[in-house]
Amino acid sequence: MEDHSALKSEDVAGKDLFALFADLRGRNLVAPFERALKGESSVLSTALHHYLLLLPSPLREPGFSQMLQTVRIAPLRSSGVICGIVVVIEDVSQRESQAATLNRRHRRDEVLSWALAHFLKSEEPRKSIRQLFFKIAEHLDFDTFFLYLRDIETGVLSLNTFGGIPVDLEGRFADYPLFSRAAELRETVVFDSVRDRSEADYDLLKQAGISAAVAMPLVFNDRSLGLLCFATWSREAIAIDELDLLTTISQYLATAIDRENTKLQLQKAKEELSRHAQLLEQKVEERTARLQETISELEMFSYTLAHDLKAPVRGMIGYCNVLLEDYGRVLTPEIILIVQKLARAPRRMEALIKDLLQFSEVSRREIVLSRVEIEPVIDDLLALRAPSVREATAVHSPLHAVRAHRALLQQVLSNLVDNAVKFVEPDASPKITISTEVVSQNSPSTRSRPLLFNSTETATQPSGAAPEGTIPPDVRIWVRDEGIGIPPEAHQKIFGIFERGVTVGAYDGNGMGLAIVARAIQRMGGTCGVESGPGKGSRFWIELPSA
């Protein structure tokens, strides 16, 4: 007792215990002594009484100003007679302090676990901060909170949610400079002893009844997301261990809000991408419709123009024939030569009009693909040619069947045969070879760019088309000749309209034959090309799906 109090043994010997420690009567602690004199023992616990005698605590910790004691009050016997009382006081301050620390840690871990689990499963963590506040307020005795968040796009800090402040002050906290500066610092700021502060910035906290507050920035990956504040009305300071807990929770919240912001940005990006895609698709559909309409109008115009030009051209040819037949005897040789030249021009025009009408018909014709045997097609087209052409043509059988439109295929082969007959050296006889081979669909094509008149149309598939998931091979049909050949720089352009691979004046032609070939093959879903060189002849090929 001398070690733990200011009393000496000589000062207390023979004195009344309840006079020395008068608070025992006020705390109703006389009864255990009276029971001890009657032979009963009593135990006073720290949980119920904290202490028996008011002694200073050996600990220098907040909340431990008095020594915490566990006390046993028992009778003192001598020869079976009660002659006094024995009081044993045990100092349990250290034990209780450790127990309180463990309890605080347990409650802290419990709050952290709850907060982490809550934020992990929460789809909108910014809306769940109110539930979190009540959990923290229960543990740390806070009375109010504020959550400020930055706009994802503008970065402007604004009050998102709050609780526990007077209604008439809510608007003033929306843009509170004290908290705004704390957000810019990106570090935890503590406002202790608010009532003692004389700065004007603290007036609003005083009006709200706040005595202490803490502001924690919400930062994730070096991005400032906002500010979380807690405040109390009853305490003048925020403890260090409380700051550790609040800092950890603010980190949890920052992670959850960043996840939510990322999700919102991703959702917004998806919506914008979807809107752009829809807008692009709409524009493509509109432009495709306009393009198809323009193509149809151009095809109709070219067909109508070519058809209407036939009559005046035939009239010019007819009048030239009348001049030569009826008035040839009175015309001078110079005039007859002029009339003959005049007659040749409309004949070339008539051939051009015929080819234009043929090209237009190929573009407008309804296409239905079916199995086509090539030998009968070649027999039909050779039957319409001169005997010399039939003799010059060699067919290497067997020829593989293709999926095509018979009339178009015959027209294609006819144009290729006519070219082989036409483009030979003067006084030379044509030699033509027709054969086929089966190739895969990824076989190389000599034509590296699409045709200038590509169409958006697709050929109608026959009922016997290959089932989905299988890729049938293609058949390449070769038409070889030993003519004058075509220079490499002309291989790409000769399939275009009015394009020719030789000097214009050397051979007759208007550059429509191969254009008709390319357009017809395109309508049937195939490709075409050429292998040739000057003086080496030409090897034209057309590729169509195998039947």
C-alpha positions in Angstrom: 0.0 0.0 0.0 2.9 2.3 0.7 4.3 1.6 -2.7 1.0 2.5 -4.5 -0.4 5.3 -2.3 0.7 8.4 -0.4 -0.1 6.8 3.0 2.3 5.4 5.5 1.7 2.5 7.8 2.0 4.6 11.0 -0.6 7.0 9.6 -3.2 4.4 9.1 -2.6 2.0 12.0 -5.5 2.0 14.3 -7.6 4.2 12.0 -11.1 3.5 10.7 -10.9 2.0 7.2 -14.0 3.8 6.1 -12.7 7.1 7.4 -9.5 6.7 5.5 -11.3 5.7 2.2 -14.6 7.5 2.5 -15.8 6.7 -1.0 -16.3 3.0 0.0 -19.5 4.0 1.7 -20.6 6.1 -1.3 -20.0 3.1 -3.7 -21.8 0.7 -1.4 -18.8 -1.4 -0.7 -19.3 -1.8 3.1 -21.4 -5.0 2.7 -18.4 -7.3 1.7 -16.6 -6.3 4.9 -19.6 -7.0 7.0 -20.1 -10.4 5.4 -16.4 -11.2 6.1 -17.0 -10.5 9.8 -19.8 -13.0 9.7 -17.5 -15.7 8.1 -18.3 -15.1 4.4 -15.7 -14.4 1.6 -16.4 -12.0 -1.3 -14.6 -11.3 -4.6 -14.9 -8.0 -6.3 -14.3 -8.1 -10.1 -12.8 -5.4 -12.3 -15.8 -5.7 -14.7 -18.2 -4.6 -11.9 -16.3 -2.3 -9.6 -13.0 -1.4 -11.5 -11.2 -1.0 -8.2 -11.7 -1.3 -4.4 -9.3 1.4 -3.2 -8.7 4.5 -5.3 -5.0 4.2 -6.3 -3.1 5.6 -9.3 -2.6 3.4 -12.3 0.9 2.1 -13.1 0.1 2.5 -16.8 0.4 5.8 -18.7 -2.3 5.1 -21.2 -5.6 6.9 -21.9 -8.5 5.4 -20.0 -6.3 4.0 -17.2 -6.1 6.8 -14.6 -6.9 4.4 -11.7 -5.5 1.1 -11.0 -7.8 -1.7 -12.0 -8.1 -4.3 -9.2 -9.5 -7.7 -8.5 -10.2 -8.0 -4.7 -10.8 -10.9 -2.3 -12.3 -10.0 1.1 -12.2 -12.9 3.6 -12.5 -13.5 7.3 -9.4 -13.9 9.5 -9.7 -16.8 12.0 -7.8 -17.7 15.1 -8.6 -20.9 16.9 -11.9 -21.0 15.0 -12.8 -17.5 16.0 -13.1 -14.6 13.6 -10.7 -11.9 14.8 -10.4 -9.8 11.7 -10.5 -9.4 7.9 -7.9 -10.2 5.2 -8.0 -8.1 2.0 -6.0 -9.2 -1.0 -5.8 -6.6 -3.8 -4.4 -7.7 -7.2 -3.3 -5.1 -9.8 -4.9 -6.2 -13.1 -4.3 -2.9 -15.0 -1.8 -4.4 -17.4 -4.0 -7.5 -18.1 -7.0 -5.3 -18.7 -5.1 -3.0 -20.9 -3.9 -5.9 -23.0 -7.4 -7.3 -23.1 -8.8 -3.9 -24.2 -6.1 -3.7 -26.9 -7.0 -7.2 -28.2 -10.6 -6.3 -28.1 -10.0 -3.1 -30.1 -8.0 -5.0 -32.6 -10.7 -7.7 -32.9 -13.3 -5.0 -33.5 -11.0 -3.2 -35.9 -10.4 -6.4 -37.9 -14.1 -7.1 -37.8 -14.9 -3.7 -39.3 -12.2 -4.0 -41.9 -13.4 -7.5 -42.9 -17.0 -6.2 -43.2 -15.9 -3.2 -45.2 -13.8 -5.2 -47.6 -16.5 -7.9 -48.2 -19.1 -5.1 -48.6 -17.1 -3.2 -51.2 -16.1 -6.4 -53.1 -19.7 -7.4 -53.6 -21.2 -3.9 -54.0 -22.0 -2.8 -57.5 -22.3 0.8 -56.5 -19.9 1.4 -53.5 -20.6 5.2 -53.5 -24.1 4.5 -52.5 -23.2 2.0 -49.8 -21.0 4.5 -47.8 -24.0 5.3 -45.5 -24.1 1.7 -44.3 -20.3 1.8 -43.8 -20.6 4.9 -41.8 -23.0 3.4 -39.3 -20.7 0.5 -38.8 -17.7 2.7 -38.2 -19.7 5.1 -36.0 -20.7 2.1 -33.8 -17.0 1.2 -33.4 -15.3 4.6 -33.2 -18.1 6.8 -32.0 -18.3 9.2 -34.9 -21.4 11.4 -35.4 -21.3 12.6 -39.1 -19.6 11.9 -42.4 -19.0 13.4 -45.8 -18.1 11.8 -49.2 -16.8 14.0 -52.0 -16.2 12.4 -55.4 -14.6 13.7 -58.6 -16.5 13.7 -61.9 -15.0 11.0 -64.2 -14.8 13.4 -67.2 -14.3 16.9 -65.7 -12.4 16.0 -62.5 -14.5 18.5 -60.5 -14.9 17.6 -56.8 -18.5 17.6 -55.5 -20.3 16.4 -52.4 -21.8 13.0 -53.2 -23.4 11.9 -49.9 -23.4 12.9 -46.2 -25.1 12.3 -42.9 -25.6 13.8 -39.4 -25.4 17.5 -40.2 -28.2 20.2 -39.7 -30.4 20.6 -42.8 -29.7 24.3 -43.0 -25.9 23.7 -43.4 -26.0 21.0 -46.1 -25.6 23.5 -49.0 -22.6 25.1 -47.4 -20.7 21.8 -47.2 -21.1 21.3 -50.9 -18.1 23.5 -51.7 -16.2 23.7 -48.3 -12.7 25.1 -48.8 -11.2 23.3 -45.8 -12.1 19.9 -47.2 -11.3 20.9 -50.8 -7.7 21.8 -49.8 -7.4 18.5 -47.9 -8.4 16.7 -51.2 -5.7 18.5 -53.1 -3.0 17.6 -50.5 -3.6 13.8 -51.2 -2.8 13.0 -47.6 -4.8 12.5 -44.4 -5.6 15.7 -42.6 -6.8 15.8 -38.9 -8.8 18.7 -37.5 -8.5 18.4 -33.7 -9.9 20.8 -31.1 -12.1 22.6 -33.6 -13.9 24.7 -30.9 -10.5 26.2 -29.9 -9.7 27.2 -33.5 -10.0 30.9 -34.4 -9.6 30.7 -38.2 -12.7 31.6 -40.2 -12.5 28.3 -42.2 -13.5 26.4 -39.0 -16.7 28.4 -38.4 -18.8 26.0 -40.4 -17.5 23.0 -38.4 -18.4 24.8 -35.2 -21.9 25.7 -36.4 -22.4 22.0 -37.2 -21.3 21.1 -33.7 -18.2 19.3 -34.8 -15.4 19.1 -32.3 -12.9 17.0 -34.3 -12.7 15.6 -37.8 -10.5 13.7 -40.2 -10.3 14.0 -44.0 -8.8 11.1 -46.0 -8.1 11.4 -49.7 -9.4 8.6 -52.0 -6.4 7.8 -54.3 -5.9 4.8 -56.5 -3.0 4.3 -58.9 -2.0 8.0 -58.4 -5.5 9.1 -59.4 -7.4 11.4 -57.0 -11.0 10.1 -56.8 -12.4 12.1 -54.0 -12.4 12.7 -50.2 -13.9 10.8 -47.2 -14.5 12.7 -44.0 -15.6 11.6 -40.5 -16.4 13.9 -37.6 -17.4 13.8 -34.0 -19.3 16.1 -31.7 -18.1 14.6 -28.3 -14.3 14.3 -28.6 -11.6 16.9 -29.1 -9.1 14.6 -30.9 -8.9 11.6 -33.3 -6.7 8.8 -31.9 -3.8 7.4 -33.9 -5.1 3.9 -34.0 -8.4 5.2 -35.3 -6.5 6.9 -38.2 -5.0 3.6 -39.2 -8.4 2.0 -39.4 -9.9 4.9 -41.3 -7.0 5.1 -43.7 -7.3 1.4 -44.6 -11.1 1.8 -45.1 -10.5 4.8 -47.4 -8.1 2.7 -49.5 -10.8 -0.1 -49.8 -13.3 2.6 -50.8 -11.0 4.1 -53.4 -10.4 0.7 -54.9 -14.1 0.0 -55.1 -14.9 3.4 -56.6 -12.1 3.1 -59.2 -13.6 -0.3 -60.2 -17.0 1.3 -60.4 -15.6 4.2 -62.5 -13.9 1.8 -64.8 -17.1 -0.1 -65.2 -19.1 3.0 -65.9 -16.5 4.2 -68.5 -16.5 0.8 -70.1 -20.3 0.8 -70.3 -20.3 4.3 -71.7 -17.6 3.3 -74.3 -19.7 0.3 -75.3 -22.8 2.4 -75.6 -20.9 5.0 -77.7 -19.4 2.3 -79.8 -22.8 0.7 -80.3 -24.3 4.1 -81.3 -21.4 4.7 -83.7 -21.8 1.2 -85.2 -25.6 1.8 -85.6 -24.9 5.2 -87.2 -22.3 3.7 -89.5 -24.5 0.8 -90.4 -27.3 3.2 -91.1 -25.0 5.4 -93.3 -23.7 2.3 -95.1 -27.2 1.1 -95.8 -28.3 4.5 -97.0 -25.2 4.9 -99.2 -25.6 1.3 -100.5 -29.2 2.0 -101.3 -28.3 5.2 -103.1 -25.4 3.4 -104.9 -27.6 0.5 -106.0 -30.2 3.0 -107.2 -27.5 4.9 -109.1 -26.2 1.7 -110.6 -29.7 0.7 -111.7 -30.3 4.1 -113.2 -26.9 4.0 -115.0 -27.5 0.5 -116.3 -31.0 1.5 -117.5 -29.6 4.7 -119.0 -26.8 2.8 -120.9 -29.3 0.2 -122.1 -31.8 2.8 -123.3 -29.1 4.9 -124.9 -27.5 2.0 -126.7 -30.9 0.7 -127.8 -32.0 4.1 -129.1 -28.8 4.6 -131.0 -29.3 1.5 -133.1 -31.9 3.2 -135.3 -29.9 6.3 -136.4 -26.7 4.1 -136.9 -28.6 1.7 -139.1 -30.0 4.7 -141.0 -26.5 6.1 -141.6 -25.3 2.6 -142.9 -28.5 2.4 -145.1 -28.0 5.8 -146.7 -24.3 5.0 -147.4 -25.4 1.8 -149.1 -27.9 3.8 -151.2 -25.3 6.2 -152.3 -22.9 3.4 -153.4 -25.6 1.2 -155.0 -27.8 3.8 -156.7 -25.5 6.7 -157.4 -22.1 4.9 -157.7 -22.0 5.4 -161.4 -22.1 9.2 -161.2 -19.8 9.6 -158.2 -16.1 10.2 -158.6 -13.7 7.7 -157.1 -12.7 10.2 -154.4 -16.3 10.6 -153.3 -16.9 6.8 -153.4 -13.8 6.4 -151.1 -15.2 9.0 -148.7 -18.6 7.2 -148.6 -17.0 3.8 -147.9 -15.0 5.3 -145.0 -18.2 7.0 -143.8 -20.0 3.6 -143.9 -17.3 1.9 -141.8 -17.6 4.3 -138.9 -21.3 3.6 -138.2 -20.5 -0.1 -138.5 -17.9 0.2 -135.8 -20.5 2.1 -133.8 -23.1 -0.6 -134.4 -20.6 -3.2 -133.1 -19.9 -1.0 -130.0 -23.7 -0.5 -129.3 -24.1 -4.3 -129.7 -21.4 -4.9 -127.1 -22.8 -2.3 -124.7 -26.3 -3.9 -124.9 -24.6 -7.2 -124.3 -22.7 -5.9 -121.3 -25.9 -4.3 -119.9 -27.8 -7.5 -120.4 -25.2 -9.5 -118.5 -25.4 -7.0 -115.6 -29.2 -7.0 -115.5 -29.9 -10.7 -116.2 -31.3 -12.8 -113.4 -28.7 -15.4 -112.5 -29.6 -18.9 -111.3 -26.6 -21.3 -111.0 -26.8 -24.9 -111.9 -24.6 -27.8 -113.1 -23.2 -27.0 -116.5 -21.2 -29.5 -118.7 -18.6 -27.6 -120.6 -18.3 -29.9 -123.7 -21.8 -29.2 -125.0 -21.3 -25.5 -124.5 -18.1 -25.6 -126.6 -19.8 -27.7 -129.3 -22.6 -25.1 -129.6 -20.3 -22.1 -129.9 -18.0 -23.8 -132.4 -21.0 -24.8 -134.5 -21.6 -21.1 -135.2 -17.9 -20.4 -136.2 -16.2 -20.9 -139.5 -14.7 -24.4 -140.3 -11.2 -22.9 -140.0 -12.0 -21.9 -136.4 -13.3 -25.4 -135.6 -10.2 -26.9 -137.1 -7.9 -24.6 -135.1 -9.6 -25.4 -131.7 -8.4 -28.4 -129.6 -10.4 -29.5 -126.6 -8.5 -31.6 -124.0 -11.2 -33.9 -122.5 -12.5 -34.6 -120.0 -13.7 -31.1 -119.0 -14.9 -30.8 -115.4 -18.5 -29.7 -114.9 -19.0 -26.3 -113.1 -21.7 -24.5 -111.2 -22.7 -21.6 -113.5 -25.3 -20.0 -115.8 -25.1 -21.8 -119.1 -25.9 -18.9 -121.4 -23.4 -16.6 -119.6 -20.7 -19.3 -119.7 -21.2 -19.8 -123.4 -20.9 -16.1 -124.0 -17.7 -15.9 -121.9 -16.1 -18.8 -123.9 -17.3 -17.3 -127.1 -15.6 -14.0 -126.4 -12.3 -15.7 -125.5 -12.4 -17.8 -128.6 -13.1 -14.8 -130.8 -10.2 -12.9 -129.2 -7.9 -15.9 -129.9 -8.9 -15.9 -133.5 -8.6 -12.1 -133.9 -5.3 -11.3 -132.2 -2.8 -13.3 -134.3 0.1 -12.2 -136.4 -0.7 -11.2 -140.0 -1.0 -14.3 -142.3 -0.8 -16.6 -139.3 -3.4 -19.2 -138.4 -4.9 -19.2 -135.0 -4.4 -22.2 -132.6 -6.7 -22.5 -129.6 -6.6 -25.0 -126.8 -9.4 -25.5 -124.2 -8.8 -27.5 -121.0 -9.8 -27.6 -117.3 -8.2 -28.3 -114.0 -9.5 -28.6 -110.4 -7.9 -26.1 -108.0 -8.5 -25.1 -104.4 -10.4 -21.9 -103.6 -7.2 -20.2 -102.2 -5.3 -20.6 -105.5 -3.5 -17.5 -106.6 -5.2 -15.0 -109.0 -3.2 -13.0 -111.5 -5.7 -10.1 -111.0 -4.6 -8.3 -107.9 -7.3 -5.7 -107.7 -11.1 -5.9 -108.1 -13.0 -4.9 -111.2 -14.0 -1.2 -111.6 -17.6 -2.2 -111.9 -17.9 -4.5 -108.9 -21.5 -5.2 -108.1 -23.2 -5.7 -104.7 -25.4 -8.5 -106.2 -24.8 -12.1 -105.4 -25.8 -15.0 -107.6 -28.8 -17.1 -106.5 -27.6 -20.4 -105.1 -29.0 -23.6 -106.6 -30.8 -26.2 -104.5 -27.9 -28.5 -104.8 -25.3 -26.2 -103.3 -22.7 -27.5 -101.0 -23.8 -27.9 -97.4 -22.7 -25.3 -94.8 -19.3 -26.0 -93.4 -17.9 -27.7 -96.5 -15.8 -25.9 -99.2 -16.0 -27.5 -102.6 -13.1 -27.1 -105.0 -13.1 -24.7 -108.0 -12.6 -25.6 -111.6 -10.3 -23.4 -113.7 -11.1 -23.3 -117.4 -8.1 -22.5 -119.7 -8.3 -20.9 -123.1 -4.9 -20.9 -124.7 -3.8 -19.3 -127.9 -0.5 -18.7 -129.8 -1.3 -15.1 -130.7 0.5 -11.8 -130.3 0.3 -11.8 -126.5 -0.3 -9.1 -124.0 2.4 -7.0 -122.2 2.4 -7.5 -118.4 1.5 -3.9 -117.6 -1.8 -4.4 -119.4 -2.9 -7.6 -117.6 -4.8 -5.7 -114.9 -6.6 -3.3 -117.1 -7.8 -5.4 -120.1 -10.8 -6.6 -118.1 -12.1 -3.1 -117.7 -14.6 -1.3 -120.0 -13.0 0.1 -123.2 -9.5 -1.1 -122.2 -7.3 -2.8 -124.8 -4.0 -4.5 -124.6 -2.7 -3.7 -128.1 -2.3 -0.7 -130.3 -5.7 0.7 -131.2 -5.1 0.9 -134.9 -3.5 -2.5 -135.4 -6.6 -4.7 -134.7 -10.3 -4.0 -134.8 -12.1 -3.9 -131.4 -13.7 -1.6 -128.9 -12.4 -3.0 -125.6 -15.7 -4.5 -124.5 -15.1 -8.2 -125.0 -13.1 -9.0 -121.9 -15.2 -6.5 -119.8 -18.2 -8.7 -120.7 -16.2 -11.8 -119.7 -15.2 -10.3 -116.3 -18.7 -9.1 -115.6 -20.3 -12.4 -116.5 -17.8 -14.3 -114.3 -18.4 -11.9 -111.5 -22.2 -12.4 -111.7 -21.6 -16.2 -111.4 -19.4 -15.8 -108.3 -16.1 -16.6 -110.0 -12.8 -15.0 -111.0 -10.8 -14.6 -114.1 -7.2 -13.7 -115.2 -4.6 -14.0 -117.9 -1.0 -15.2 -118.2 0.7 -13.7 -121.3 3.7 -11.9 -122.7 4.4 -10.2 -126.0 4.9 -12.8 -128.8 4.3 -15.7 -126.4 0.5 -16.1 -126.8 -2.1 -15.8 -124.1 -3.5 -18.2 -121.5 -6.9 -16.8 -120.3 -8.5 -18.6 -117.3 -11.9 -18.4 -115.7 -12.5 -20.0 -112.3 -15.9 -21.2 -111.2 -17.2 -23.5 -108.3 -17.1 -27.2 -109.1 -20.4 -28.9 -109.7 
